C-alpha cells in the first residue's frame, strides 16, 4: 500500500525525535522524490542534514522551504544557525534580521510568527478532515490558513489540488495562477495550472502551459501524458480563458 507524503513526514518526525537523523533523512528523501514535498518536509530534512553534519545539503533544503514559504520562521532561524556554523556570519545576521522582521509583522490581527503557526494548524486540521472524507471542511481550513499566511504557496498548492478534486476548477485555476506568478520555479504548480485550465474547458491555455513546462522540464513524463490527453480529448481549445464553455468536435459520420 502506498504511504502518503504526509504520513512519511509524520514517520520522519518520529525518527527525528528519537535522534535517528539518517532515518529521518531517508523517509524525507522519499517524500521529495514524490514531487509533492511541502515546506515542512524541506525544513525537517534541512535540520536533519544539519544535525548529521551535512551543512551544504541542509542549506539547500532550508532554501527550498523558504522558497515555498518565505515567512517560515523556523527555517529562517535554522538557516542562520547553519550559516553561523560555517563561519558565514554576515549572512547569518541577515537571516536573523529577516526573522525578526517576520515576527514583527501582523497578519489577521496576529504577530507574524503566531499567524504562521495558526496557518499551519489550520492546514493540519484540513489534512485531517480530508483523510476523514470531509473535503469541503478541508477546503475551508486551507482557506483559513491562507488568510493568515497568504504567501504560503505550499498550502495554496494543496488547496488548489483539493479544489480540483471537488470539481471547482475555476477556483483552483486562480490559486495555481497566483503561485506561478509569484513562484515561477514552482513547476508542479504550473503543471496543475494546465490541468485546471483543461478541466475548466480551456484546452488552448492548457496546451500553452504544458508546452512551456515541457521545454523547462523535458524529463517529466507527466507533461507528455497531459499533452497526449489533450490531443485525444474532444474538448476544443476555446482560447477565451479558464471557465469558458467547452465546445465539442463534430464526429465524422
N, C-alpha and C positions, 0 to 999 in steps of 0.2 A: 504494500500500500504506500502510495506517495505521501511524504510528510510535507505539510505546508511550510512555506518560509517562516511564518510566524511561530510555528511550533519549533522549528530548528533554532530560531533566535532564543526562545524560552529555554531549550536544552543547552544552548551555548551559555546563557546566563547562569544556569545551574553549574556547568563546568567551571565558569569563571569564579563563582562564589566558593568553589572548592579549591581555587588556585590552580586549576588544571588549565593553564592558558593555552597550551598546544591543543588540548581537546576542544576548547572554545574556538580556536582558530580554524580547526578542521571543519567544525559544523558551520561556522560563519562563511567560510570559503564556499561551502555547498550552497548557501543562500545567495552569495554573489554570483555563482555560476548559473543560477536560475534566471538572472536578469531582472529579478523582482526585489532586489535589496533596497531598503529604505535607510533613512539617515541613522536610525537606531542601530541597525546592523553594521553599517560602516563605522560608526562611533565605537561600538563594542569591539569590533575587530581591530581598530586602531589602538585602543587601550590594551588589548591583549598582546598585540605585536610589541607595544612599548614595554610591557612587563616581561616579555620574552626576550628583550634585548635587541629588537629589530626596529630601530628608530626610524629609518627611512620608509619602511613599509607602514609604520604607524602614521607618519605624516601623510602619506599618500591616502590612507583610508580616512583620516580625520578631515583632510581636504575634501574628499568626496562627500562626507557627511555635511560639511559646511556648504558645499555646492547645492545640495538638496535643501538644506535648512540653514540659511546664513545666520540666524539668531540662536543656534543651538549652543546654549551657554556652556554645557559640559564639554562639548567638542572644542570650543574656544579655549577653555581653561586647560584641557589636556594637551591641546596643541602647543600652548605656551610652555607647559611643563616639559614636553619633549624638546622643543627648541632650546629651552634653557639648559637641558642636559647635554645638548650638542654644542653648547657654547655660543649659540646664536641669540645673544641677549637682547639686541635691539628688536629683532623680530618677535621675541617672546614678550617684550614690553608692549609692542604694538598690539599683540593678541589680547593682552590683559586690558589695555585701554579700550579695545573693541568690546570686550566682555563687560566692562564697567558701563560703557555706553548702552549696551543692550539692557542691562539691569535697571538703568535709569529711565528707559522709555516706558510709556504706558500704553497698553492695548486693552480695549474693552473695560477700562476702568482699573486695570491691574498693572503693577510693575511688570516690565518685560519678561523677567525670568519666571515670575509667577504665572503670567499669561501663557508662557511656553509650556510650563508643567501642566497647567489645566488643559491646554490644547492636546497634549499627548495623552492625558487621562480620558478626554472625550474620545480620542481615536481608539484607545484600548477598549473602551466600553463599546464603541462602534464595531470593533472586530468581534467582541463577544456576542453582540446582537446578531452579527452576520453568521457566525458559526452556529447560532441557535435557530437560524432560519428567518430572522427578522430583518430583512433587507431594508425596508423603509425606515425602521428605527435606527439601523446602522447609518444610513444616509443622513439622517437628522443629526446624529452625533458627529459625523465628519464635517457637516456644515457648521456645527457649533465650534468645532476645533479650528476651522479656517477663519471664523470670526475673530478668534483670539490670536491666530497665527496665520495671517493672510499670505505670508511669504514661505510657508511650509509646503513646498511643492511636492514633497514626498506624500504628504497627506492629501494634497489636492489630486495627485495621481490616483491614489486609492479611491477617492470619492468619484473620480471620473469613471473608473472601472465599475464601481457599484452602480452608477447611473446607467451605464451601458447595459449591465446585467438586468436592470429594472426596466429596460426599454425606453429610457429617457435620453435618446441620442443627442438631441439638441443641447440639453443642459451639459451633457458630457463633453460635447464639442467645445463649449465655452471654456470649460476648465482646462482641457488639453491645449487649447489655443493659447490660454494665458501662460501655461507652463512653457510652451515652445517659444513664446515671445520673450519671456524673462530668462529662460534657460535653454538656449539653442542647442546645447550639447546633450540635453536630456532626450536621447534618441528613442527610448522606449515610449516616451510621451508623444513623440512625433508619429510613431507607428500607430498609436491609439487615436491620434488626431485623424489620421487617414481612415481608420476603421469607423470612427464616429461620423465622418463625412459620408462614408459609404452607406452606413445604416440609416442616415438621415436622408438618403436619396440623391446625394451629390457625388456621382461617380467621377466627374471631371476633377473636382477638388481632391478626392481620394487618390486618384491616379497621380496628380501633381505632387502630393505629399510623399507617396510611396516611391515614385521615381527619383525624387530628390534624396530620399533616405537610402535607396539602393546605391546611388552614387557615393554616399558618405559611408555606408556600411555594407559593402557588396558581399561580405561573408555571412550575412544574416539570412538564413533560409526562410524566415517568416515573411520577409519582404517579397520574395519571389512567389510565395504561396498567396499572399494578399493580391498581388498583381494578376496571378493566374485566376484567382477567384473573380476578380473584376472582369477579366476577359470572358469568363464563362457566364457572367451574370447577364440577366435580361433587363437590368436597370440601365437606361440610357443616361450618360453623363449629362446633367442638366446645366451645369456651369452657372448656376444662379445663387450659389451659397448653400450651406448646410440647411436642411429643412425644406428645401424645395420639393415639390411633389414629384416622385419618380414617374417617368413615363416608360412604357413598355415597348420593346421592339416587336414589330409585327412578324409573326411567324409565317414562313412561306407555306402556301397550301400545296 
